[in-house]
Amino acid sequence: MAAVRLSDVAQDAGVSLATASRVLNGSARVPGKAVAERVEASAAKLGYVPNAQAQALARSRSGLIGLVVHDIADPYFATIAREIQQQVFASQSQVLLTQTDREIDTEVRALRSLIAQQVDALVLVGSHRYGNDSDAAISTLLEGFARHGGKVVGMGQSVGVGRTIVPDNAAAAHELATALIVEGHRRFTVVQGISGIPSAADRTGGFIAALTEAGIEPELNVEAGLTRDGGYELAEAIEAHLATVPSTDDAPLCVFAPADVMALGALGELRRRGIDVPGQVSVAGFGGVPDGEDSNPALTTIALPLHDMARQAVQWVLGTPPAEAETATTAADAPEEPLEMHVRGDVLLRESTALTART
């Protein structure tokens, strides 16, 4: 069956093709209300779907937002992507989602493809550093996009263009380590050597700084990927360490993974290997993904305001003011929004690091 054409709608509504186009493609030049309602009724009756390219020409915008994440299977990125999609859809726009797996070639191809689709804005979620030449290639693409009216928002680190939402990773990790020390933890494992991911390095650095201030050195340093599989590797390294360096006072070893997805992977693998959590090994993560609250035991973490971060990104790319900013202030008097917005997370001490659960 052939698709319903705009000319079919125009004929059914008894209007010209140009009039039907202005009504259904979002042109600023619209006919009277009665005519518009008649055209819309005919379109609904016939099952007509407007042409996206025609709408983009009529509105001088595509209504498309490009969203680039590292790994959609990671609940951190999935939570942000879902909130952005919901917010964008409510504004009558759509999200084009792509993931990069932290590969420079994949990210460049993704950005080129999204720009070719004439997206109105790009949101890049997650921090990375590929190297000078690679970063320059991405910056060149984004700068050209912005020069032609596109909006750019980075979440995690500045991409050198547009606006950025930056979690205060080091300070939050420092606060988490301090809270664990206050709770009574003295044995720690940290994850290091995650190259190309500044946020992970900042989180580990902040955590170790708090340990140093308390006169504590990490008992074990592990290199593993910032993924669920990396969490499995972390658990394997911890098991081997416990077999060779048993505790003399039955105190648990507390492991800090700089991402919840990694912490959850480690927690599950430790339990599969017969290691009691939190009795033998305590586990803490970073991010505040919903899965952490549902894990067994529930995951101690830094809970970032993921939903608020996503909503702020959408407000920036769509140009909509925050709901709480509804005041009588005129646009001329309103302060210009900053290029960077820093966010802090909350320390959530849960069962995965509870010393009272030790047997």
C-alpha positions as CSV (number, residue, x, y, z in Angstrom):
1,M,0.0,0.0,0.0
2,A,1.4,3.4,-1.0
3,A,2.0,6.0,1.7
4,V,-0.5,8.8,2.1
5,R,0.7,11.9,0.2
6,L,0.3,15.5,1.2
7,S,-1.7,16.0,-1.9
8,D,-4.2,13.4,-0.6
9,V,-4.7,15.4,2.6
10,A,-5.1,18.7,0.7
11,Q,-7.7,17.1,-1.6
12,D,-9.6,15.6,1.4
13,A,-9.6,18.9,3.3
14,G,-10.5,21.0,0.2
15,V,-7.4,23.2,0.4
16,S,-4.4,23.9,-1.7
17,L,-1.2,21.8,-1.5
18,A,0.6,24.9,-0.1
19,T,-1.9,25.5,2.6
20,A,-1.8,21.8,3.7
21,S,2.0,22.1,3.8
22,R,2.0,25.2,5.9
23,V,-0.3,23.5,8.5
24,L,1.4,20.1,8.7
25,N,5.1,21.1,8.3
26,G,5.2,23.8,11.0
27,S,5.5,26.9,8.9
28,A,5.2,30.2,10.7
29,R,2.7,31.3,8.0
30,V,-0.5,29.4,8.9
31,P,-4.1,29.8,7.7
32,G,-7.0,30.5,10.0
33,K,-7.9,28.2,12.9
34,A,-10.8,26.5,11.1
35,V,-8.8,25.7,8.0
36,A,-5.9,24.4,10.1
37,E,-8.2,22.1,12.1
38,R,-9.8,20.8,8.9
39,V,-6.4,19.9,7.5
40,E,-5.2,18.3,10.7
41,A,-8.5,16.3,10.8
42,S,-7.9,15.0,7.3
43,A,-4.3,14.1,8.1
44,A,-5.4,12.1,11.1
45,K,-8.2,10.4,9.2
46,L,-5.9,9.3,6.3
47,G,-3.0,8.4,8.6
48,Y,-0.6,11.0,7.0
49,V,2.9,11.3,8.4
50,P,4.7,14.6,7.6
51,N,8.0,14.5,5.8
52,A,10.8,15.3,8.3
53,Q,12.9,17.1,5.7
54,A,10.0,19.3,4.7
55,Q,9.3,20.2,8.3
56,A,13.0,21.1,8.9
57,L,12.9,23.5,5.9
58,A,9.6,25.1,7.1
59,R,10.9,25.6,10.7
60,S,14.6,26.2,9.9
61,R,15.3,23.4,12.4
62,S,15.2,19.6,12.3
63,G,13.8,19.0,15.8
64,L,16.6,16.4,16.2
65,I,19.0,16.2,19.1
66,G,22.2,14.1,18.7
67,L,23.1,12.2,21.9
68,V,26.6,10.5,22.1
69,V,27.4,8.2,25.0
70,H,30.2,5.7,25.7
71,D,28.2,2.6,26.5
72,I,24.4,2.4,26.6
73,A,24.6,-0.9,28.6
74,D,26.2,1.1,31.5
75,P,23.4,2.1,33.8
76,Y,25.1,5.5,34.3
77,F,24.7,6.4,30.6
78,A,21.4,4.6,30.3
79,T,19.9,6.7,33.1
80,I,21.0,10.0,31.6
81,A,20.0,8.9,28.1
82,R,16.5,7.9,29.2
83,E,15.9,11.3,31.0
84,I,17.2,13.3,28.0
85,Q,15.0,11.3,25.7
86,Q,11.9,11.9,27.9
87,Q,12.6,15.6,28.2
88,V,13.3,16.1,24.5
89,F,10.3,14.1,23.4
90,A,8.0,16.2,25.6
91,S,9.2,19.3,23.6
92,Q,8.1,17.7,20.3
93,S,11.7,16.9,19.3
94,Q,13.5,13.6,18.9
95,V,16.8,12.0,20.0
96,L,19.3,10.3,17.8
97,L,21.4,8.1,20.1
98,T,24.8,6.6,19.3
99,Q,27.5,4.9,21.5
100,T,31.2,5.1,21.0
101,D,32.7,2.4,23.2
102,R,35.4,5.1,23.9
103,E,36.8,4.6,20.4
104,I,38.0,7.7,18.7
105,D,37.2,6.5,15.2
106,T,33.7,5.5,16.3
107,E,33.1,8.9,17.9
108,V,34.3,10.9,14.9
109,R,32.1,8.8,12.6
110,A,29.1,9.2,14.9
111,L,29.5,13.0,15.1
112,R,29.9,13.2,11.3
113,S,26.7,11.2,10.8
114,L,24.7,13.2,13.4
115,I,25.8,16.5,11.8
116,A,24.9,15.1,8.4
117,Q,21.4,14.4,9.7
118,Q,21.2,18.1,10.5
119,V,20.7,17.8,14.2
120,D,20.0,21.0,16.0
121,A,22.2,20.1,19.0
122,L,24.8,17.6,20.2
123,V,25.0,16.3,23.8
124,L,28.2,14.3,24.5
125,V,28.0,12.3,27.8
126,G,31.1,11.0,29.5
127,S,34.7,12.2,29.9
128,H,37.6,11.0,27.7
129,R,40.9,12.0,26.4
130,Y,42.1,10.3,23.3
131,G,45.2,12.4,22.7
132,N,46.1,15.7,21.1
133,D,45.5,14.8,17.4
134,S,42.4,12.9,18.1
135,D,40.9,15.5,20.4
136,A,41.7,18.1,17.8
137,A,39.7,16.2,15.2
138,I,36.6,16.1,17.4
139,S,37.0,19.8,18.4
140,T,37.2,20.8,14.7
141,L,33.9,19.0,14.0
142,L,32.2,20.6,17.0
143,E,33.5,24.1,16.3
144,G,32.3,23.9,12.7
145,F,28.9,22.7,13.9
146,A,28.6,25.5,16.4
147,R,29.7,28.2,13.9
148,H,26.7,27.1,11.8
149,G,24.2,27.6,14.7
150,G,24.4,24.1,16.3
151,K,24.4,23.9,20.1
152,V,26.9,21.7,22.0
153,V,26.7,20.4,25.6
154,G,29.3,18.2,27.2
155,M,28.5,16.2,30.3
156,G,31.6,15.1,32.2
157,Q,34.3,17.3,30.8
158,S,34.5,20.4,28.5
159,V,34.8,19.6,24.8
160,G,36.1,23.2,24.2
161,V,32.8,24.2,22.6
162,G,29.4,25.2,24.0
163,R,28.5,24.5,27.6
164,T,29.5,21.8,30.1
165,I,28.1,20.0,33.1
166,V,31.1,19.0,35.3
167,P,30.8,16.7,38.4
168,D,33.2,17.6,41.1
169,N,34.7,14.1,41.0
170,A,37.8,14.5,43.2
171,A,36.0,16.4,46.0
172,A,33.2,13.9,46.1
173,A,35.5,10.9,46.1
174,H,37.5,12.5,48.9
175,E,34.3,12.9,50.9
176,L,33.4,9.3,50.3
177,A,36.8,8.0,51.5
178,T,36.6,10.2,54.6
179,A,33.1,8.9,55.4
180,L,34.4,5.3,55.1
181,I,37.4,6.0,57.4
182,V,35.0,7.6,60.0
183,E,32.9,4.4,59.8
184,G,36.0,2.4,60.8
185,H,37.5,1.2,57.6
186,R,41.3,0.9,57.5
187,R,42.1,-1.5,54.7
188,F,41.5,-0.2,51.1
189,T,41.8,-1.3,47.5
190,V,41.7,1.3,44.7
191,V,41.6,1.1,40.9
192,Q,44.3,2.9,39.0
193,G,45.8,2.9,35.5
194,I,42.5,3.8,33.7
195,S,44.1,5.7,30.8
196,G,42.2,8.2,28.7
197,I,39.3,8.7,31.3
198,P,40.0,11.9,33.3
199,S,36.9,11.5,35.5
200,A,38.1,8.1,36.8
201,A,41.6,9.5,37.5
202,D,40.1,12.4,39.4
203,R,37.9,10.1,41.5
204,T,40.7,7.8,42.4
205,G,43.0,10.7,43.1
206,G,40.5,12.3,45.4
207,F,39.9,9.0,47.2
208,I,43.7,8.4,47.7
209,A,44.2,12.0,48.9
210,A,41.7,11.4,51.7
211,L,43.5,8.2,52.7
212,T,46.9,9.9,52.7
213,E,45.5,12.6,55.0
214,A,44.4,9.9,57.4
215,G,47.8,8.2,57.3
216,I,46.5,5.2,55.3
217,E,48.1,3.7,52.2
218,P,46.0,1.5,49.8
219,E,46.7,-2.2,50.5
220,L,46.1,-3.1,46.9
221,N,46.2,-1.2,43.6
222,V,44.4,-2.8,40.7
223,E,44.3,-2.0,37.0
224,A,41.0,-2.8,35.3
225,G,38.6,-1.4,32.8
226,L,35.8,1.0,33.7
227,T,33.2,-1.6,32.8
228,R,31.2,-4.5,34.3
229,D,33.9,-6.8,32.9
230,G,36.5,-4.6,34.6
231,G,34.6,-5.3,37.8
232,Y,35.0,-9.0,37.3
233,E,38.8,-8.5,36.8
234,L,38.9,-6.5,40.0
235,A,37.1,-9.2,41.9
236,E,39.6,-11.8,40.6
237,A,42.5,-9.7,41.7
238,I,41.0,-9.2,45.2
239,E,40.5,-12.9,45.6
240,A,44.1,-13.6,44.7
241,H,45.2,-10.9,47.2
242,L,43.1,-12.3,50.0
243,A,44.6,-15.7,49.5
244,T,48.2,-14.4,49.9
245,V,47.7,-11.6,52.4
246,P,45.0,-12.6,54.9
247,S,43.8,-10.1,57.4
248,T,45.2,-10.3,60.9
249,D,42.3,-8.7,62.6
250,D,39.3,-10.0,60.5
251,A,38.7,-6.4,59.2
252,P,37.2,-6.3,55.7
253,L,39.1,-5.0,52.7
254,C,37.2,-2.0,51.3
255,V,37.4,-1.6,47.5
256,F,36.7,1.7,45.7
257,A,35.7,1.4,42.0
258,P,35.4,4.8,40.3
259,A,32.2,3.9,38.5
260,D,29.1,2.1,39.7
261,V,29.0,-0.3,36.8
262,M,32.5,-1.5,37.8
263,A,31.6,-1.7,41.5
264,L,28.4,-3.7,40.7
265,G,30.4,-6.1,38.5
266,A,32.9,-6.6,41.3
267,L,30.2,-7.1,43.9
268,G,28.5,-9.8,41.9
269,E,31.7,-11.6,41.0
270,L,32.9,-11.6,44.6
271,R,29.7,-13.2,45.8
272,R,29.9,-15.8,43.0
273,R,33.4,-16.6,44.2
274,G,32.1,-17.3,47.7
275,I,33.5,-14.1,49.2
276,D,31.2,-12.4,51.7
277,V,30.3,-8.8,51.0
278,P,30.6,-6.8,53.2
279,G,32.0,-9.3,55.7
280,Q,35.3,-10.0,53.9
281,V,35.3,-7.3,51.2
282,S,33.4,-4.0,51.2
283,V,32.5,-2.4,47.9
284,A,32.0,1.3,47.1
285,G,31.3,2.9,43.7
286,F,30.6,6.3,42.1
287,G,27.7,7.6,40.2
288,G,24.4,6.8,41.9
289,V,22.8,4.6,39.3
290,P,19.4,3.0,40.3
291,D,20.8,-0.5,40.0
292,G,23.0,0.2,43.1
293,E,20.0,0.6,45.3
294,D,18.6,-2.7,44.1
295,S,21.8,-4.8,44.3
296,N,22.4,-7.3,47.2
297,P,23.8,-5.8,49.3
298,A,22.8,-2.3,48.3
299,L,25.8,-0.4,46.9
300,T,27.6,2.4,48.8
301,T,28.3,5.2,46.3
302,I,28.5,8.9,45.5
303,A,25.0,9.7,44.1
304,L,25.3,12.3,41.3
305,P,22.1,14.2,40.4
306,L,21.8,12.3,37.1
307,H,18.3,13.4,36.3
308,D,19.0,17.0,37.1
309,M,22.1,16.9,35.0
310,A,20.1,15.5,32.0
311,R,17.4,18.1,32.4
312,Q,19.9,20.9,32.5
313,A,21.5,19.6,29.3
314,V,18.1,19.6,27.6
315,Q,17.3,23.1,28.8
316,W,20.5,24.4,27.3
317,V,20.1,22.7,23.9
318,L,16.4,23.6,23.6
319,G,16.8,27.1,25.0
320,T,14.1,26.5,27.6
321,P,14.4,28.3,31.0
322,P,14.5,26.2,34.3
323,A,11.1,25.8,35.9
324,E,12.3,27.5,39.1
325,A,13.5,30.6,37.2
326,E,9.9,31.8,36.5
327,T,10.2,35.4,37.7
328,A,9.4,38.9,36.5
329,T,13.0,39.5,35.5
330,T,13.2,40.6,31.9
331,A,15.5,38.8,29.4
332,A,17.8,41.9,29.3
333,D,18.2,41.9,33.1
334,A,18.6,38.1,33.4
335,P,22.2,37.0,34.1
336,E,24.0,35.1,31.3
337,E,24.2,31.4,32.1
338,P,27.7,30.1,32.8
339,L,29.7,28.0,30.2
340,E,30.3,25.4,33.0
341,M,28.0,24.2,35.7
342,H,29.6,22.1,38.5
343,V,27.6,19.5,40.4
344,R,28.3,17.7,43.6
345,G,27.1,14.2,44.6
346,D,25.9,12.9,47.9
347,V,27.7,10.2,49.9
348,L,25.3,7.2,50.3
349,L,26.7,4.7,52.9
350,R,24.7,1.5,52.3
351,E,25.0,-2.2,53.2
352,S,27.9,-3.0,50.9
353,T,30.3,-1.2,53.3
354,A,28.5,-1.8,56.6
355,L,31.0,-3.0,59.2
356,T,28.2,-4.1,61.5
357,A,27.3,-6.8,58.9
358,R,30.6,-8.6,59.5
359,T,30.4,-12.1,60.9
